[in-house]
Amino acid sequence: MMQPVILYVTYQGDPDSRFDRRYYADSHLPLVMEAFAPYGLLKLSVFYPETKQPGTLAICECIFRNEAAISDAFTSHEVEKVMADVRHFTDISPVRFRGTPL
């Protein structure tokens, strides 16, 4: 059996950067789940720093069934809708990377 794969999406900025946490959690993440679950997205979690400071404003942990599921999700037609929604909560470009055990 293949192990699930973790994809992190981060948003880097400064305390004055626009990032609407409420919209992100209440609207964007459900949209991501709806769009990518059919391709193998199993779970989403979001993490925020305790204090406002330059650097990471948010980290989304996306757990996919496997590597193929990530590829399928990000080459699907739904990715356009997901990416178009980003402007509703921030002007920061998301950065995606995979987590690998040490």
C-alpha positions as CSV (number, residue, x, y, z in Angstrom):
1,M,0.0,0.0,0.0
2,M,1.3,3.5,-0.9
3,Q,1.7,6.1,1.8
4,P,-0.3,9.3,1.6
5,V,1.7,12.3,0.3
6,I,1.7,15.7,2.0
7,L,1.6,18.8,0.0
8,Y,2.1,22.2,1.8
9,V,0.8,25.5,0.5
10,T,2.4,28.5,2.2
11,Y,1.7,32.2,2.0
12,Q,4.7,34.4,2.8
13,G,4.4,38.1,3.6
14,D,4.6,40.8,6.2
15,P,2.1,41.9,8.9
16,D,0.5,44.4,6.5
17,S,0.0,41.8,3.7
18,R,-3.6,41.2,2.8
19,F,-4.7,37.7,4.0
20,D,-8.3,37.1,5.0
21,R,-8.2,34.1,7.4
22,R,-12.0,33.9,7.6
23,Y,-12.5,33.7,3.9
24,Y,-9.6,31.3,3.5
25,A,-11.0,28.9,6.1
26,D,-14.7,29.3,5.5
27,S,-14.7,29.5,1.7
28,H,-11.5,28.7,0.0
29,L,-10.6,25.5,1.8
30,P,-14.0,24.0,1.3
31,L,-13.7,24.9,-2.4
32,V,-10.3,23.1,-2.6
33,M,-11.7,20.0,-0.9
34,E,-14.7,19.9,-3.2
35,A,-12.5,20.4,-6.3
36,F,-9.7,18.0,-5.4
37,A,-11.3,15.2,-3.3
38,P,-12.4,13.3,-6.5
39,Y,-8.7,13.2,-7.5
40,G,-7.5,11.9,-4.1
41,L,-7.3,14.8,-1.7
42,L,-8.0,13.2,1.7
43,K,-7.7,15.9,4.2
44,L,-6.9,19.6,4.7
45,S,-5.5,21.5,7.8
46,V,-4.5,25.1,8.1
47,F,-2.0,26.6,10.5
48,Y,-1.4,30.2,11.4
49,P,1.4,31.8,13.4
50,E,0.4,33.0,16.9
51,T,1.6,36.6,16.3
52,K,1.7,38.8,13.2
53,Q,5.3,39.0,12.0
54,P,7.1,38.9,8.6
55,G,7.3,35.5,7.1
56,T,4.8,32.8,7.0
57,L,1.2,34.0,7.2
58,A,-0.5,30.6,6.7
59,I,0.4,27.0,5.9
60,C,-2.1,24.6,4.5
61,E,-1.3,20.9,4.8
62,C,-3.0,18.9,2.0
63,I,-2.9,15.1,2.4
64,F,-3.3,13.3,-0.9
65,R,-3.8,9.6,-1.5
66,N,-0.5,9.4,-3.5
67,E,1.7,11.3,-5.9
68,A,-0.6,10.5,-8.8
69,A,-3.5,12.1,-6.9
70,I,-1.5,15.4,-6.6
71,S,-0.7,15.4,-10.3
72,D,-4.3,14.6,-11.3
73,A,-5.7,17.4,-9.1
74,F,-3.3,20.0,-10.3
75,T,-3.8,19.1,-14.0
76,S,-7.6,19.0,-13.7
77,H,-10.0,21.6,-15.0
78,E,-10.9,22.4,-11.4
79,V,-7.5,23.9,-10.6
80,E,-8.4,27.0,-12.6
81,K,-11.4,27.7,-10.3
82,V,-9.3,27.1,-7.2
83,M,-6.5,29.4,-8.4
84,A,-9.0,32.1,-9.5
85,D,-10.4,32.2,-5.9
86,V,-7.0,33.1,-4.4
87,R,-7.6,36.8,-5.2
88,H,-10.6,36.8,-2.9
89,F,-8.5,36.4,0.2
90,T,-4.9,37.6,-0.6
91,D,-2.6,39.2,-3.1
92,I,0.2,36.9,-2.1
93,S,1.2,34.1,-4.5
94,P,0.9,30.6,-2.9
95,V,4.0,28.4,-2.8
96,R,3.5,24.7,-3.0
97,F,6.0,22.0,-1.9
98,R,5.9,18.4,-0.9
99,G,6.8,17.2,2.6
100,T,9.3,14.3,2.8
101,P,10.3,12.5,6.0
102,L,13.9,13.0,7.2
